[in-house]
Amino acid sequence: MCGNLTLSMQNCSGGNCSSKNDTLEGDCYHSTLALVLPIVYSVIAFLAITGNFSLIFIIIKKKEMHNVTNILIANLSTCDLLISIICLPFTVVYTLMDYWIFGEAMCKLTNMVQCVSVSVSVFTLVLIALERYQLIINPRGWRPSNLHAFIGIFVVWILAICIAIPLAIHVVFEESPLNNFPQYKGTFICHERWPSLSSQNIFTNVMLVVQYFGPLCFIGMCYLKIYIRLKRRNVAMETMRENKYRSNETKRINVLLISIVVATAVCWLPLHIFNIVAELIPAESMVCTNLWSSVCHLMAMISTCINPIFYGFLNRNLQQDLLIAFRFCRCSSREDDYETITMSTIQSDVSKTSFKLSSPEASA
């Protein structure tokens, strides 16, 4: 996930470089694609920035949404915002221009931000799974508080920064190897330079496990156990209407969170597959390398829109809150309009840790 933010468009082998205009890359990068890529990236960036900012704003504004799960969701949106604002625009320009024009500082910063943000996002999904596991598997045991959520977020960010340090060290800003071509004279590239191919492969494989397969397997195990427990609980509660309704709402929340995890995994999978293939097959043997790299990276960037779509804007109450916020209207509490369901506990009492979901009638 870390090492493919800035896409090197050169095809070099043994010191002999060729421009994409002189190879099959030129056929792959048709003028239509050069027009479509910026448009698609711009749409994704716009949706990600507006959606995640709005979701964070609503979570901060609504006191009744100040619970562990919502705090972690806000942290996810923060990571998506960083990628959308700091990484996406530079990636588009670099992909199309074939050289880096933003200087050495931004070269290192954009790569570092993406690596850290992706790690934080995945680790935050792990924290959410742990919270759901604890509250459903062991409801009478220890319950994480908002303070614990902030401590977890702090630890996750520190860990993510430490993981990204090797990348920051080995990302370099140097003269383009295509300087012998007139159109690239005096240009620079931003890419990874490792001491050896084996060290680069080790880092890539470690990131694949740490940022993708490892966390997803752990999250999958947590939600599988949650599913089994809820299945058994439903059988025991099926004669009690109130408990059955509460159980159904808990199931809805878990399905929502699982959907975020699955969608994120699907979005990042093509880029991981491309990275693995790129390690196994020499660059000069691959056709349309940069085209496929761009498409896979584009798929990964779609993940920045997942949070507000799945979590926020499929919820009618959050839509209403958003409209009110942007109209700068002050409104009284609308408790009668809400079906109050706890997000961080399975108790039935109304508390400040409640997450408001649309009623069944509104959702139909």
TORBA-409368 format. One record per residue (C-alpha): x, y, z; residue number from 0; residue in three letters. Coordinates in Angstrom, 1 decimal. Layout:
! residues N
<atom east="X" north="Y" up="Z" num="NUM" residuo="ALA"/>
...
! end
This chain:
! residues 364
<atom east="0.0" north="0.0" up="0.0" num="0" residuo="MET"/>
<atom east="2.8" north="2.4" up="0.8" num="1" residuo="CYS"/>
<atom east="5.1" north="2.3" up="-2.1" num="2" residuo="GLY"/>
<atom east="2.9" north="3.1" up="-5.0" num="3" residuo="ASN"/>
<atom east="1.6" north="6.6" up="-4.5" num="4" residuo="LEU"/>
<atom east="4.0" north="8.2" up="-6.9" num="5" residuo="THR"/>
<atom east="4.0" north="6.4" up="-10.2" num="6" residuo="LEU"/>
<atom east="7.2" north="6.3" up="-12.2" num="7" residuo="SER"/>
<atom east="6.3" north="6.5" up="-15.8" num="8" residuo="MET"/>
<atom east="9.7" north="5.7" up="-17.2" num="9" residuo="GLN"/>
<atom east="10.7" north="2.3" up="-18.7" num="10" residuo="ASN"/>
<atom east="14.4" north="1.8" up="-17.9" num="11" residuo="CYS"/>
<atom east="16.5" north="-1.2" up="-18.0" num="12" residuo="SER"/>
<atom east="20.3" north="-1.4" up="-17.6" num="13" residuo="GLY"/>
<atom east="20.6" north="2.3" up="-17.9" num="14" residuo="GLY"/>
<atom east="18.8" north="2.4" up="-21.3" num="15" residuo="ASN"/>
<atom east="15.6" north="4.4" up="-20.9" num="16" residuo="CYS"/>
<atom east="12.8" north="5.0" up="-23.4" num="17" residuo="SER"/>
<atom east="10.0" north="7.5" up="-23.3" num="18" residuo="SER"/>
<atom east="6.4" north="6.2" up="-23.0" num="19" residuo="LYS"/>
<atom east="5.8" north="7.8" up="-26.4" num="20" residuo="ASN"/>
<atom east="8.3" north="5.4" up="-28.0" num="21" residuo="ASP"/>
<atom east="6.9" north="2.2" up="-26.4" num="22" residuo="THR"/>
<atom east="3.7" north="0.4" up="-26.0" num="23" residuo="LEU"/>
<atom east="3.0" north="2.8" up="-23.1" num="24" residuo="GLU"/>
<atom east="2.3" north="5.5" up="-25.6" num="25" residuo="GLY"/>
<atom east="-0.5" north="3.4" up="-27.1" num="26" residuo="ASP"/>
<atom east="-1.9" north="2.7" up="-23.6" num="27" residuo="CYS"/>
<atom east="-1.9" north="6.3" up="-22.6" num="28" residuo="TYR"/>
<atom east="-4.3" north="7.6" up="-25.2" num="29" residuo="HIS"/>
<atom east="-5.3" north="11.2" up="-25.2" num="30" residuo="SER"/>
<atom east="-8.7" north="10.1" up="-24.1" num="31" residuo="THR"/>
<atom east="-7.2" north="8.5" up="-21.0" num="32" residuo="LEU"/>
<atom east="-5.3" north="11.6" up="-20.2" num="33" residuo="ALA"/>
<atom east="-8.6" north="13.4" up="-20.1" num="34" residuo="LEU"/>
<atom east="-10.5" north="10.7" up="-18.2" num="35" residuo="VAL"/>
<atom east="-8.0" north="10.1" up="-15.4" num="36" residuo="LEU"/>
<atom east="-8.0" north="13.7" up="-14.1" num="37" residuo="PRO"/>
<atom east="-11.8" north="13.8" up="-14.2" num="38" residuo="ILE"/>
<atom east="-12.3" north="10.6" up="-12.3" num="39" residuo="VAL"/>
<atom east="-9.6" north="11.5" up="-9.8" num="40" residuo="TYR"/>
<atom east="-11.2" north="14.9" up="-9.3" num="41" residuo="SER"/>
<atom east="-14.6" north="13.3" up="-8.7" num="42" residuo="VAL"/>
<atom east="-13.2" north="10.9" up="-6.1" num="43" residuo="ILE"/>
<atom east="-11.3" north="13.7" up="-4.4" num="44" residuo="ALA"/>
<atom east="-14.4" north="15.9" up="-4.3" num="45" residuo="PHE"/>
<atom east="-16.6" north="13.2" up="-2.9" num="46" residuo="LEU"/>
<atom east="-13.9" north="12.1" up="-0.4" num="47" residuo="ALA"/>
<atom east="-13.2" north="15.6" up="0.9" num="48" residuo="ILE"/>
<atom east="-16.8" north="16.8" up="1.2" num="49" residuo="THR"/>
<atom east="-18.1" north="13.5" up="2.5" num="50" residuo="GLY"/>
<atom east="-15.5" north="12.8" up="5.1" num="51" residuo="ASN"/>
<atom east="-15.4" north="16.5" up="6.3" num="52" residuo="PHE"/>
<atom east="-19.1" north="16.5" up="6.7" num="53" residuo="SER"/>
<atom east="-19.1" north="13.2" up="8.6" num="54" residuo="LEU"/>
<atom east="-16.4" north="14.4" up="11.0" num="55" residuo="ILE"/>
<atom east="-18.3" north="17.7" up="11.4" num="56" residuo="PHE"/>
<atom east="-21.5" north="16.0" up="12.4" num="57" residuo="ILE"/>
<atom east="-19.8" north="13.6" up="14.8" num="58" residuo="ILE"/>
<atom east="-18.1" north="16.5" up="16.6" num="59" residuo="ILE"/>
<atom east="-21.2" north="18.6" up="16.6" num="60" residuo="LYS"/>
<atom east="-23.7" north="16.0" up="17.9" num="61" residuo="LYS"/>
<atom east="-22.8" north="15.2" up="21.6" num="62" residuo="LYS"/>
<atom east="-25.0" north="12.1" up="21.6" num="63" residuo="GLU"/>
<atom east="-22.6" north="10.7" up="18.9" num="64" residuo="MET"/>
<atom east="-19.6" north="11.0" up="21.1" num="65" residuo="HIS"/>
<atom east="-18.9" north="7.3" up="21.6" num="66" residuo="ASN"/>
<atom east="-16.1" north="4.9" up="21.0" num="67" residuo="VAL"/>
<atom east="-17.2" north="3.6" up="17.6" num="68" residuo="THR"/>
<atom east="-18.0" north="7.1" up="16.3" num="69" residuo="ASN"/>
<atom east="-14.6" north="8.4" up="17.5" num="70" residuo="ILE"/>
<atom east="-12.8" north="5.7" up="15.6" num="71" residuo="LEU"/>
<atom east="-15.0" north="6.3" up="12.5" num="72" residuo="ILE"/>
<atom east="-14.0" north="10.0" up="12.7" num="73" residuo="ALA"/>
<atom east="-10.3" north="8.9" up="12.8" num="74" residuo="ASN"/>
<atom east="-10.9" north="6.8" up="9.6" num="75" residuo="LEU"/>
<atom east="-12.4" north="9.8" up="7.9" num="76" residuo="SER"/>
<atom east="-9.4" north="11.9" up="9.0" num="77" residuo="THR"/>
<atom east="-7.1" north="9.5" up="7.2" num="78" residuo="CYS"/>
<atom east="-9.2" north="9.6" up="4.1" num="79" residuo="ASP"/>
<atom east="-9.1" north="13.4" up="4.2" num="80" residuo="LEU"/>
<atom east="-5.3" north="13.5" up="4.4" num="81" residuo="LEU"/>
<atom east="-5.0" north="11.2" up="1.4" num="82" residuo="ILE"/>
<atom east="-7.6" north="13.2" up="-0.6" num="83" residuo="SER"/>
<atom east="-6.0" north="16.6" up="0.1" num="84" residuo="ILE"/>
<atom east="-2.3" north="15.8" up="0.2" num="85" residuo="ILE"/>
<atom east="-1.9" north="12.8" up="-2.0" num="86" residuo="CYS"/>
<atom east="-4.5" north="12.6" up="-4.7" num="87" residuo="LEU"/>
<atom east="-3.8" north="15.9" up="-6.5" num="88" residuo="PRO"/>
<atom east="-0.1" north="15.3" up="-6.7" num="89" residuo="PHE"/>
<atom east="-0.6" north="11.7" up="-7.9" num="90" residuo="THR"/>
<atom east="-2.8" north="12.9" up="-10.8" num="91" residuo="VAL"/>
<atom east="-0.2" north="15.4" up="-12.0" num="92" residuo="VAL"/>
<atom east="2.7" north="13.0" up="-11.7" num="93" residuo="TYR"/>
<atom east="0.9" north="10.3" up="-13.5" num="94" residuo="THR"/>
<atom east="0.1" north="12.5" up="-16.5" num="95" residuo="LEU"/>
<atom east="3.3" north="14.6" up="-16.7" num="96" residuo="MET"/>
<atom east="5.7" north="11.7" up="-16.2" num="97" residuo="ASP"/>
<atom east="8.0" north="13.7" up="-13.9" num="98" residuo="TYR"/>
<atom east="7.8" north="15.4" up="-10.5" num="99" residuo="TRP"/>
<atom east="7.4" north="19.2" up="-10.3" num="100" residuo="ILE"/>
<atom east="6.6" north="19.7" up="-6.6" num="101" residuo="PHE"/>
<atom east="10.1" north="19.4" up="-5.0" num="102" residuo="GLY"/>
<atom east="11.8" north="17.1" up="-2.7" num="103" residuo="GLU"/>
<atom east="9.8" north="18.0" up="0.5" num="104" residuo="ALA"/>
<atom east="6.5" north="17.1" up="-1.2" num="105" residuo="MET"/>
<atom east="8.0" north="14.0" up="-2.7" num="106" residuo="CYS"/>
<atom east="8.7" north="12.6" up="0.7" num="107" residuo="LYS"/>
<atom east="5.6" north="14.1" up="2.4" num="108" residuo="LEU"/>
<atom east="3.0" north="12.6" up="-0.1" num="109" residuo="THR"/>
<atom east="4.5" north="9.1" up="0.1" num="110" residuo="ASN"/>
<atom east="4.8" north="9.3" up="3.9" num="111" residuo="MET"/>
<atom east="1.2" north="10.6" up="4.4" num="112" residuo="VAL"/>
<atom east="-0.3" north="7.8" up="2.3" num="113" residuo="GLN"/>
<atom east="1.7" north="5.1" up="4.0" num="114" residuo="CYS"/>
<atom east="0.8" north="6.4" up="7.5" num="115" residuo="VAL"/>
<atom east="-2.8" north="7.1" up="6.6" num="116" residuo="SER"/>
<atom east="-3.4" north="3.6" up="5.1" num="117" residuo="VAL"/>
<atom east="-1.8" north="2.0" up="8.2" num="118" residuo="SER"/>
<atom east="-3.9" north="4.1" up="10.6" num="119" residuo="VAL"/>
<atom east="-7.1" north="3.3" up="8.6" num="120" residuo="SER"/>
<atom east="-6.5" north="-0.5" up="8.8" num="121" residuo="VAL"/>
<atom east="-5.4" north="-0.5" up="12.4" num="122" residuo="PHE"/>
<atom east="-8.5" north="1.6" up="13.3" num="123" residuo="THR"/>
<atom east="-10.7" north="-1.0" up="11.7" num="124" residuo="LEU"/>
<atom east="-9.0" north="-3.5" up="13.9" num="125" residuo="VAL"/>
<atom east="-9.8" north="-1.4" up="17.0" num="126" residuo="LEU"/>
<atom east="-13.5" north="-1.2" up="15.9" num="127" residuo="ILE"/>
<atom east="-13.6" north="-5.0" up="15.5" num="128" residuo="ALA"/>
<atom east="-12.0" north="-5.4" up="19.0" num="129" residuo="LEU"/>
<atom east="-14.6" north="-3.0" up="20.5" num="130" residuo="GLU"/>
<atom east="-17.5" north="-4.9" up="18.9" num="131" residuo="ARG"/>
<atom east="-16.0" north="-8.2" up="20.0" num="132" residuo="TYR"/>
<atom east="-15.6" north="-7.1" up="23.6" num="133" residuo="GLN"/>
<atom east="-19.1" north="-5.6" up="23.9" num="134" residuo="LEU"/>
<atom east="-20.9" north="-8.5" up="22.2" num="135" residuo="ILE"/>
<atom east="-18.9" north="-11.5" up="23.3" num="136" residuo="ILE"/>
<atom east="-18.3" north="-10.3" up="26.8" num="137" residuo="ASN"/>
<atom east="-21.0" north="-7.6" up="27.5" num="138" residuo="PRO"/>
<atom east="-20.6" north="-7.7" up="31.2" num="139" residuo="ARG"/>
<atom east="-16.8" north="-7.4" up="31.2" num="140" residuo="GLY"/>
<atom east="-14.6" north="-4.4" up="30.6" num="141" residuo="TRP"/>
<atom east="-16.0" north="-1.7" up="28.3" num="142" residuo="ARG"/>
<atom east="-13.8" north="0.7" up="26.4" num="143" residuo="PRO"/>
<atom east="-14.5" north="4.4" up="27.1" num="144" residuo="SER"/>
<atom east="-14.0" north="7.4" up="25.0" num="145" residuo="ASN"/>
<atom east="-10.6" north="8.0" up="26.7" num="146" residuo="LEU"/>
<atom east="-9.5" north="4.5" up="25.7" num="147" residuo="HIS"/>
<atom east="-10.5" north="5.3" up="22.1" num="148" residuo="ALA"/>
<atom east="-8.3" north="8.3" up="22.0" num="149" residuo="PHE"/>
<atom east="-5.4" north="6.4" up="23.6" num="150" residuo="ILE"/>
<atom east="-5.9" north="3.7" up="21.0" num="151" residuo="GLY"/>
<atom east="-5.9" north="6.3" up="18.2" num="152" residuo="ILE"/>
<atom east="-2.7" north="7.8" up="19.6" num="153" residuo="PHE"/>
<atom east="-0.9" north="4.5" up="19.7" num="154" residuo="VAL"/>
<atom east="-2.1" north="3.6" up="16.2" num="155" residuo="VAL"/>
<atom east="-0.7" north="6.8" up="14.8" num="156" residuo="TRP"/>
<atom east="2.7" north="6.4" up="16.5" num="157" residuo="ILE"/>
<atom east="2.9" north="2.8" up="15.2" num="158" residuo="LEU"/>
<atom east="1.9" north="3.8" up="11.7" num="159" residuo="ALA"/>
<atom east="4.6" north="6.5" up="11.6" num="160" residuo="ILE"/>
<atom east="7.3" north="4.0" up="12.8" num="161" residuo="CYS"/>
<atom east="6.2" north="1.6" up="10.0" num="162" residuo="ILE"/>
<atom east="6.5" north="4.3" up="7.4" num="163" residuo="ALA"/>
<atom east="10.0" north="5.5" up="8.4" num="164" residuo="ILE"/>
<atom east="11.8" north="3.0" up="6.0" num="165" residuo="PRO"/>
<atom east="9.8" north="4.4" up="3.1" num="166" residuo="LEU"/>
<atom east="10.6" north="8.0" up="4.0" num="167" residuo="ALA"/>
<atom east="14.3" north="7.1" up="4.1" num="168" residuo="ILE"/>
<atom east="14.3" north="5.4" up="0.7" num="169" residuo="HIS"/>
<atom east="12.0" north="7.7" up="-1.3" num="170" residuo="VAL"/>
<atom east="14.3" north="10.0" up="-3.3" num="171" residuo="VAL"/>
<atom east="14.0" north="13.0" up="-5.5" num="172" residuo="PHE"/>
<atom east="16.5" north="13.0" up="-8.3" num="173" residuo="GLU"/>
<atom east="17.0" north="13.8" up="-12.0" num="174" residuo="GLU"/>
<atom east="14.9" north="11.9" up="-14.4" num="175" residuo="SER"/>
<atom east="16.8" north="9.1" up="-16.3" num="176" residuo="PRO"/>
<atom east="15.0" north="10.3" up="-19.4" num="177" residuo="LEU"/>
<atom east="17.0" north="13.6" up="-19.5" num="178" residuo="ASN"/>
<atom east="18.4" north="12.6" up="-22.9" num="179" residuo="ASN"/>
<atom east="14.9" north="13.2" up="-24.4" num="180" residuo="PHE"/>
<atom east="14.2" north="16.8" up="-25.1" num="181" residuo="PRO"/>
<atom east="10.8" north="16.8" up="-23.4" num="182" residuo="GLN"/>
<atom east="12.3" north="15.5" up="-20.2" num="183" residuo="TYR"/>
<atom east="15.4" north="17.6" up="-20.1" num="184" residuo="LYS"/>
<atom east="15.9" north="19.2" up="-16.6" num="185" residuo="GLY"/>
<atom east="13.1" north="17.2" up="-15.1" num="186" residuo="THR"/>
<atom east="13.1" north="15.2" up="-11.8" num="187" residuo="PHE"/>
<atom east="11.4" north="12.0" up="-10.6" num="188" residuo="ILE"/>
<atom east="10.1" north="10.9" up="-7.2" num="189" residuo="CYS"/>
<atom east="10.5" north="7.2" up="-6.5" num="190" residuo="HIS"/>
<atom east="11.8" north="4.6" up="-4.1" num="191" residuo="GLU"/>
<atom east="15.5" north="3.7" up="-4.2" num="192" residuo="ARG"/>
<atom east="16.5" north="0.7" up="-2.1" num="193" residuo="TRP"/>
<atom east="20.0" north="-0.7" up="-1.5" num="194" residuo="PRO"/>
<atom east="19.0" north="-3.9" up="-3.3" num="195" residuo="SER"/>
<atom east="16.0" north="-5.5" up="-4.9" num="196" residuo="LEU"/>
<atom east="15.7" north="-8.0" up="-2.1" num="197" residuo="SER"/>
<atom east="15.4" north="-5.3" up="0.5" num="198" residuo="SER"/>
<atom east="12.6" north="-3.6" up="-1.5" num="199" residuo="GLN"/>
<atom east="10.8" north="-6.9" up="-1.9" num="200" residuo="ASN"/>
<atom east="11.1" north="-7.5" up="1.9" num="201" residuo="ILE"/>
<atom east="9.6" north="-4.2" up="2.7" num="202" residuo="PHE"/>
<atom east="6.8" north="-4.6" up="0.1" num="203" residuo="THR"/>
<atom east="5.9" north="-8.1" up="1.5" num="204" residuo="ASN"/>
<atom east="6.0" north="-6.9" up="5.1" num="205" residuo="VAL"/>
<atom east="3.6" north="-4.1" up="4.3" num="206" residuo="MET"/>
<atom east="1.4" north="-6.5" up="2.5" num="207" residuo="LEU"/>
<atom east="1.1" north="-8.6" up="5.7" num="208" residuo="VAL"/>
<atom east="1.0" north="-5.7" up="8.1" num="209" residuo="VAL"/>
<atom east="-1.4" north="-3.4" up="6.2" num="210" residuo="GLN"/>
<atom east="-3.6" north="-5.9" up="4.5" num="211" residuo="TYR"/>
<atom east="-3.7" north="-9.7" up="5.0" num="212" residuo="PHE"/>
<atom east="-2.8" north="-9.7" up="8.8" num="213" residuo="GLY"/>
<atom east="-5.4" north="-7.1" up="9.9" num="214" residuo="PRO"/>
<atom east="-8.1" north="-8.5" up="7.6" num="215" residuo="LEU"/>
<atom east="-7.7" north="-12.0" up="8.9" num="216" residuo="CYS"/>
<atom east="-7.9" north="-10.8" up="12.5" num="217" residuo="PHE"/>
<atom east="-10.9" north="-8.6" up="11.7" num="218" residuo="ILE"/>
<atom east="-12.6" north="-11.6" up="9.9" num="219" residuo="GLY"/>
<atom east="-12.1" north="-13.8" up="13.0" num="220" residuo="MET"/>
<atom east="-13.6" north="-11.2" up="15.3" num="221" residuo="CYS"/>
<atom east="-16.7" north="-10.7" up="13.2" num="222" residuo="TYR"/>
<atom east="-17.1" north="-14.4" up="12.6" num="223" residuo="LEU"/>
<atom east="-17.2" north="-15.0" up="16.4" num="224" residuo="LYS"/>
<atom east="-19.6" north="-12.1" up="16.7" num="225" residuo="ILE"/>
<atom east="-21.9" north="-13.6" up="14.1" num="226" residuo="TYR"/>
<atom east="-21.9" north="-16.9" up="15.8" num="227" residuo="ILE"/>
<atom east="-22.7" north="-15.3" up="19.2" num="228" residuo="ARG"/>
<atom east="-25.5" north="-13.2" up="17.8" num="229" residuo="LEU"/>
<atom east="-26.9" north="-16.3" up="16.0" num="230" residuo="LYS"/>
<atom east="-27.2" north="-18.1" up="19.3" num="231" residuo="ARG"/>
<atom east="-28.5" north="-15.1" up="21.1" num="232" residuo="ARG"/>
<atom east="-31.3" north="-14.6" up="18.5" num="233" residuo="ASN"/>
<atom east="-32.5" north="-18.2" up="19.1" num="234" residuo="VAL"/>
<atom east="-32.6" north="-17.5" up="22.9" num="235" residuo="ALA"/>
<atom east="-34.4" north="-14.2" up="22.4" num="236" residuo="MET"/>
<atom east="-36.8" north="-15.0" up="19.6" num="237" residuo="GLU"/>
<atom east="-39.8" north="-15.1" up="22.0" num="238" residuo="THR"/>
<atom east="-39.0" north="-11.7" up="23.5" num="239" residuo="MET"/>
<atom east="-40.1" north="-8.9" up="21.1" num="240" residuo="ARG"/>
<atom east="-38.1" north="-6.1" up="22.7" num="241" residuo="GLU"/>
<atom east="-34.9" north="-8.1" up="23.0" num="242" residuo="ASN"/>
<atom east="-35.3" north="-9.4" up="19.4" num="243" residuo="LYS"/>
<atom east="-35.6" north="-5.9" up="18.1" num="244" residuo="TYR"/>
<atom east="-32.5" north="-4.8" up="20.0" num="245" residuo="ARG"/>
<atom east="-30.7" north="-7.8" up="18.7" num="246" residuo="SER"/>
<atom east="-31.7" north="-6.9" up="15.1" num="247" residuo="ASN"/>
<atom east="-30.4" north="-3.4" up="15.5" num="248" residuo="GLU"/>
<atom east="-27.1" north="-4.7" up="16.9" num="249" residuo="THR"/>
<atom east="-26.9" north="-6.9" up="13.8" num="250" residuo="LYS"/>
<atom east="-27.5" north="-4.0" up="11.5" num="251" residuo="ARG"/>
<atom east="-24.7" north="-2.0" up="13.1" num="252" residuo="ILE"/>
<atom east="-22.3" north="-5.0" up="12.7" num="253" residuo="ASN"/>
<atom east="-23.3" north="-5.5" up="9.1" num="254" residuo="VAL"/>
<atom east="-22.6" north="-1.8" up="8.5" num="255" residuo="LEU"/>
<atom east="-19.1" north="-2.0" up="10.0" num="256" residuo="LEU"/>
<atom east="-18.4" north="-5.3" up="8.2" num="257" residuo="ILE"/>
<atom east="-19.4" north="-3.7" up="4.9" num="258" residuo="SER"/>
<atom east="-16.8" north="-0.9" up="5.4" num="259" residuo="ILE"/>
<atom east="-14.1" north="-3.5" up="6.0" num="260" residuo="VAL"/>
<atom east="-15.1" north="-5.6" up="3.0" num="261" residuo="VAL"/>
<atom east="-15.4" north="-2.6" up="0.7" num="262" residuo="ALA"/>
<atom east="-11.9" north="-1.3" up="1.8" num="263" residuo="THR"/>
<atom east="-10.4" north="-4.7" up="1.2" num="264" residuo="ALA"/>
<atom east="-11.9" north="-5.0" up="-2.3" num="265" residuo="VAL"/>
<atom east="-10.7" north="-1.5" up="-3.2" num="266" residuo="CYS"/>
<atom east="-7.1" north="-2.2" up="-2.2" num="267" residuo="TRP"/>
<atom east="-6.9" north="-5.7" up="-3.5" num="268" residuo="LEU"/>
<atom east="-6.1" north="-4.8" up="-7.2" num="269" residuo="PRO"/>
<atom east="-3.2" north="-2.6" up="-6.2" num="270" residuo="LEU"/>
<atom east="-1.7" north="-5.4" up="-4.0" num="271" residuo="HIS"/>
<atom east="-2.1" north="-7.9" up="-6.9" num="272" residuo="ILE"/>
<atom east="-0.3" north="-5.5" up="-9.2" num="273" residuo="PHE"/>
<atom east="2.5" north="-5.0" up="-6.7" num="274" residuo="ASN"/>
<atom east="3.0" north="-8.8" up="-6.4" num="275" residuo="ILE"/>
<atom east="3.0" north="-9.2" up="-10.2" num="276" residuo="VAL"/>
<atom east="5.4" north="-6.3" up="-10.7" num="277" residuo="ALA"/>
<atom east="7.8" north="-8.0" up="-8.3" num="278" residuo="GLU"/>
<atom east="7.6" north="-11.3" up="-10.2" num="279" residuo="LEU"/>
<atom east="7.7" north="-10.0" up="-13.8" num="280" residuo="ILE"/>
<atom east="10.5" north="-7.6" up="-15.1" num="281" residuo="PRO"/>
<atom east="9.1" north="-4.1" up="-15.9" num="282" residuo="ALA"/>
<atom east="10.3" north="-4.4" up="-19.5" num="283" residuo="GLU"/>
<atom east="8.2" north="-7.5" up="-20.0" num="284" residuo="SER"/>
<atom east="5.0" north="-6.0" up="-18.8" num="285" residuo="MET"/>
<atom east="2.6" north="-4.3" up="-21.3" num="286" residuo="VAL"/>
<atom east="0.7" north="-1.1" up="-20.3" num="287" residuo="CYS"/>
<atom east="2.4" north="-1.2" up="-16.9" num="288" residuo="THR"/>
<atom east="1.6" north="2.4" up="-16.0" num="289" residuo="ASN"/>
<atom east="-2.0" north="2.1" up="-17.3" num="290" residuo="LEU"/>
<atom east="-2.7" north="-0.9" up="-15.0" num="291" residuo="TRP"/>
<atom east="-0.9" north="0.9" up="-12.2" num="292" residuo="SER"/>
<atom east="-3.0" north="3.9" up="-12.6" num="293" residuo="SER"/>
<atom east="-6.2" north="1.9" up="-12.7" num="294" residuo="VAL"/>
<atom east="-5.3" north="-0.1" up="-9.6" num="295" residuo="CYS"/>
<atom east="-4.3" north="3.1" up="-7.8" num="296" residuo="HIS"/>
<atom east="-7.6" north="4.6" up="-8.8" num="297" residuo="LEU"/>
<atom east="-9.5" north="1.7" up="-7.3" num="298" residuo="MET"/>
<atom east="-7.5" north="2.1" up="-4.0" num="299" residuo="ALA"/>
<atom east="-8.4" north="5.8" up="-3.9" num="300" residuo="MET"/>
<atom east="-12.1" north="4.9" up="-4.1" num="301" residuo="ILE"/>
<atom east="-11.8" north="3.6" up="-0.6" num="302" residuo="SER"/>
<atom east="-11.5" north="7.2" up="0.6" num="303" residuo="THR"/>
<atom east="-15.2" north="7.6" up="-0.2" num="304" residuo="CYS"/>
<atom east="-16.4" north="4.4" up="1.5" num="305" residuo="ILE"/>
<atom east="-16.7" north="5.8" up="5.0" num="306" residuo="ASN"/>
<atom east="-19.2" north="8.6" up="4.4" num="307" residuo="PRO"/>
<atom east="-21.2" north="6.5" up="2.0" num="308" residuo="ILE"/>
<atom east="-21.6" north="3.4" up="4.1" num="309" residuo="PHE"/>
<atom east="-21.7" north="5.0" up="7.5" num="310" residuo="TYR"/>
<atom east="-23.1" north="8.4" up="7.1" num="311" residuo="GLY"/>
<atom east="-25.2" north="9.1" up="4.0" num="312" residuo="PHE"/>
<atom east="-27.2" north="5.9" up="4.1" num="313" residuo="LEU"/>
<atom east="-28.5" north="7.2" up="7.4" num="314" residuo="ASN"/>
<atom east="-31.4" north="9.6" up="7.0" num="315" residuo="ARG"/>
<atom east="-30.9" north="11.2" up="10.4" num="316" residuo="ASN"/>
<atom east="-27.3" north="12.1" up="9.5" num="317" residuo="LEU"/>
<atom east="-28.5" north="13.6" up="6.2" num="318" residuo="GLN"/>
<atom east="-31.0" north="15.8" up="8.1" num="319" residuo="GLN"/>
<atom east="-28.3" north="16.9" up="10.5" num="320" residuo="ASP"/>
<atom east="-26.0" north="17.8" up="7.6" num="321" residuo="LEU"/>
<atom east="-28.7" north="19.9" up="5.9" num="322" residuo="LEU"/>
<atom east="-29.4" north="21.7" up="9.2" num="323" residuo="ILE"/>
<atom east="-25.6" north="22.3" up="9.8" num="324" residuo="ALA"/>
<atom east="-25.1" north="23.8" up="6.3" num="325" residuo="PHE"/>
<atom east="-28.1" north="26.0" up="6.6" num="326" residuo="ARG"/>
<atom east="-26.7" north="27.4" up="9.9" num="327" residuo="PHE"/>
<atom east="-30.0" north="26.7" up="11.6" num="328" residuo="CYS"/>
<atom east="-30.3" north="26.2" up="15.3" num="329" residuo="ARG"/>
<atom east="-32.9" north="23.5" up="16.1" num="330" residuo="CYS"/>
<atom east="-34.1" north="21.9" up="19.2" num="331" residuo="SER"/>
<atom east="-33.6" north="18.3" up="20.1" num="332" residuo="SER"/>
<atom east="-35.6" north="16.0" up="17.9" num="333" residuo="ARG"/>
<atom east="-35.7" north="13.0" up="20.1" num="334" residuo="GLU"/>
<atom east="-39.2" north="12.0" up="19.0" num="335" residuo="ASP"/>
<atom east="-37.9" north="11.6" up="15.4" num="336" residuo="ASP"/>
<atom east="-35.1" north="9.2" up="16.4" num="337" residuo="TYR"/>
<atom east="-35.0" north="5.5" up="17.1" num="338" residuo="GLU"/>
<atom east="-32.1" north="5.6" up="19.6" num="339" residuo="THR"/>
<atom east="-29.8" north="2.6" up="19.3" num="340" residuo="ILE"/>
<atom east="-26.6" north="2.3" up="21.3" num="341" residuo="THR"/>
<atom east="-23.5" north="1.9" up="19.2" num="342" residuo="MET"/>
<atom east="-21.0" north="1.2" up="21.9" num="343" residuo="SER"/>
<atom east="-23.2" north="-1.0" up="24.2" num="344" residuo="THR"/>
<atom east="-25.9" north="-3.5" up="23.8" num="345" residuo="ILE"/>
<atom east="-27.9" north="-2.1" up="26.7" num="346" residuo="GLN"/>
<atom east="-31.4" north="-0.7" up="26.0" num="347" residuo="SER"/>
<atom east="-31.1" north="2.5" up="28.1" num="348" residuo="ASP"/>
<atom east="-30.8" north="5.9" up="26.4" num="349" residuo="VAL"/>
<atom east="-27.4" north="7.5" up="27.1" num="350" residuo="SER"/>
<atom east="-24.9" north="9.9" up="25.7" num="351" residuo="LYS"/>
<atom east="-23.2" north="7.0" up="23.9" num="352" residuo="THR"/>
<atom east="-26.2" north="6.4" up="21.7" num="353" residuo="SER"/>
<atom east="-26.0" north="6.2" up="17.9" num="354" residuo="PHE"/>
<atom east="-29.1" north="7.3" up="16.1" num="355" residuo="LYS"/>
<atom east="-30.3" north="5.3" up="13.3" num="356" residuo="LEU"/>
<atom east="-33.3" north="5.6" up="11.1" num="357" residuo="SER"/>
<atom east="-36.4" north="3.9" up="12.3" num="358" residuo="SER"/>
<atom east="-37.6" north="0.8" up="10.4" num="359" residuo="PRO"/>
<atom east="-40.4" north="2.8" up="8.8" num="360" residuo="GLU"/>
<atom east="-38.0" north="5.5" up="7.5" num="361" residuo="ALA"/>
<atom east="-35.5" north="2.9" up="6.2" num="362" residuo="SER"/>
<atom east="-38.1" north="1.0" up="4.3" num="363" residuo="ALA"/>
! end
